[in-house]
């Protein structure tokens, strides 16, 4: 299961958020993950590292201090107070774990 922000109110993984279709697509029309988070050096690093996956426009966080990663279909992928949790999730999207044969 995707990581969830412990002790914070807000949407949890697999929760849907009300979003406009335009919120989940980048300027090139490709589906993008969206970050609901305050602008910081760490979040800027996420945008740089995962530029092909993330919409470059940050949305306001649901609650102060929290980070929510929203899939292109509007469902919460994961939530945390640590950008490294979000980075690990996106790393797994890029490089899924190998299945043992």
C-alpha positions in Angstrom: 0.0 0.0 0.0 1.2 3.5 -0.7 2.5 5.6 2.3 0.0 7.7 4.1 0.7 10.8 6.2 0.2 9.7 9.8 -1.6 11.8 12.3 -2.8 14.4 9.7 -6.2 15.0 8.4 -6.7 15.0 4.7 -7.1 12.5 1.8 -5.4 9.2 2.1 -4.0 6.9 -0.6 -6.8 5.7 -2.9 -9.0 8.6 -1.9 -10.3 10.6 -4.8 -10.0 14.3 -5.0 -12.4 16.6 -6.9 -10.3 17.9 -9.7 -10.7 19.5 -13.1 -9.4 17.4 -16.0 -6.9 20.2 -16.8 -5.4 19.7 -13.4 -3.9 16.3 -14.3 -2.4 17.2 -17.7 0.8 19.1 -18.4 1.2 21.7 -21.1 2.0 19.0 -23.7 -1.3 17.3 -22.8 0.4 14.2 -21.3 -1.0 12.9 -18.0 0.9 14.1 -14.9 1.0 13.5 -11.2 0.2 16.6 -9.2 1.8 17.7 -6.0 -0.3 19.5 -3.3 2.4 21.0 -1.3 4.1 24.3 -0.3 7.0 25.5 -2.5 10.3 24.7 -0.8 13.8 23.8 -2.0 12.9 20.1 -1.5 9.8 20.3 -3.6 11.7 22.1 -6.3 14.1 19.2 -6.3 11.2 16.8 -6.8 10.0 18.9 -9.8 13.4 18.8 -11.3 14.1 15.1 -10.7 10.7 13.9 -11.9 10.0 16.6 -14.5 8.5 14.0 -16.9 6.0 12.7 -14.3 5.0 15.8 -12.4 2.9 18.8 -13.4 5.3 21.7 -12.8 2.5 23.8 -11.2 2.2 23.0 -7.5 -1.2 23.1 -5.9 -1.9 24.3 -2.3 -1.5 21.5 0.3 -4.6 20.1 2.0 -3.1 20.8 5.4 0.0 22.8 6.3 3.2 20.7 6.4 1.8 17.9 4.4 2.6 16.7 0.9 0.0 14.9 -1.3 0.9 13.2 -4.6 -2.2 12.9 -6.8 -2.3 10.5 -9.7 -3.5 11.7 -13.1 -6.9 10.1 -12.5 -7.4 12.2 -9.4 -6.7 9.6 -6.8 -4.2 10.2 -4.0 -1.0 8.1 -4.7 0.6 8.8 -1.4 0.9 11.4 1.3 3.7 12.3 3.7 5.4 15.1 5.5 8.7 14.0 3.9 9.6 14.7 0.3 11.8 11.5 0.3 8.7 9.4 0.7 7.3 11.0 -2.4 10.6 10.6 -4.2 10.7 6.8 -3.4 7.2 6.4 -4.7 8.0 8.1 -8.0 11.3 6.1 -8.2 9.1 3.0 -8.1 6.9 4.4 -10.8 9.9 4.8 -13.0 11.6 1.5 -12.0 9.0 -1.0 -10.8 10.4 -3.8 -8.7 11.3 -6.9 -10.6 9.1 -9.9 -10.0 10.9 -13.1 -9.2 10.5 -15.8 -11.8 
